[in-house]
Amino acid sequence: MSSKLDLPLRYLALAGVGVLFAIQAMIGINWGLPSRKIDKYLFGEGEVWPGEKIYRLAGAQGKFSPTRGADVDPDPLSKTRVPPSPQPSPLE
């Protein structure tokens, strides 16, 4: 059985949650990817690296292919791999 005070308290709680969400959204509104202002910390006085250079430095030539799906592991575990032996539990 609910009393007459339950409904206003629910609305008050809902309004409080809404206000907290609005505050959080306003604090984080400018968060995101870094701007060009941070390039001097990432690259120093040198040139900004193009994507091809990052790709080459990461050694990603063999890992990415236009014929392979985005969710396919480039170096999957073999099916004949022996699983590791179970470790003793510290609780036993």
C-alpha positions in Angstrom: 0.0 0.0 0.0 1.5 3.4 -1.0 0.9 6.6 0.8 0.2 10.0 -0.7 3.8 11.0 -0.1 5.3 8.2 -2.2 4.4 9.8 -5.5 6.0 13.2 -4.8 9.1 11.5 -3.4 9.4 9.4 -6.6 9.2 12.6 -8.7 11.7 14.3 -6.5 14.1 11.3 -6.8 13.6 11.3 -10.6 14.3 15.0 -10.7 17.4 14.6 -8.6 18.8 11.9 -10.9 18.0 14.1 -13.9 19.9 17.0 -12.3 22.9 14.8 -11.5 22.9 13.6 -15.1 22.7 17.1 -16.5 25.7 18.2 -14.3 27.7 15.2 -15.4 26.9 15.8 -19.0 27.9 19.4 -18.8 31.2 18.5 -17.1 32.1 16.0 -19.8 30.8 18.0 -22.9 34.2 19.0 -24.1 35.9 15.6 -23.4 36.9 13.6 -26.5 39.8 13.2 -28.9 42.7 15.6 -28.4 43.0 18.7 -30.5 46.0 19.8 -32.5 47.2 21.7 -29.4 48.6 18.5 -27.9 50.7 17.7 -31.0 53.7 19.5 -29.6 53.7 17.1 -26.6 53.2 14.0 -28.8 55.6 14.8 -31.6 57.8 17.6 -30.2 59.0 20.1 -32.8 59.0 17.5 -35.5 56.3 16.8 -38.1 53.0 15.2 -37.2 53.2 11.5 -38.2 50.9 10.5 -41.0 48.9 7.3 -40.6 51.3 5.4 -42.9 54.2 6.0 -40.6 52.3 4.9 -37.5 51.3 1.8 -39.4 54.9 1.0 -40.4 56.3 1.7 -37.0 53.7 -0.6 -35.4 54.8 -3.4 -37.7 51.3 -3.8 -38.8 52.0 -4.7 -42.4 51.2 -8.4 -41.9 48.3 -7.9 -39.5 45.9 -5.9 -41.6 44.5 -7.0 -44.9 41.6 -5.7 -47.0 40.5 -9.4 -47.4 40.2 -10.2 -43.7 37.3 -9.2 -41.5 37.7 -6.6 -38.8 36.8 -9.1 -36.1 39.2 -11.9 -37.2 42.3 -12.6 -35.0 45.5 -12.0 -37.1 47.4 -14.6 -35.1 45.0 -17.1 -33.6 46.0 -19.8 -31.1 46.5 -23.2 -32.7 43.9 -25.8 -32.1 46.6 -28.4 -31.1 47.9 -26.2 -28.3 48.1 -27.9 -24.9 46.2 -26.0 -22.2 48.3 -24.9 -19.2 48.1 -27.2 -16.2 45.7 -25.9 -13.5 47.3 -23.9 -10.8 46.6 -24.9 -7.2 44.0 -22.6 -5.5 45.4 -20.4 -2.7 42.2 -21.1 -0.8 42.7 -24.9 -0.6 
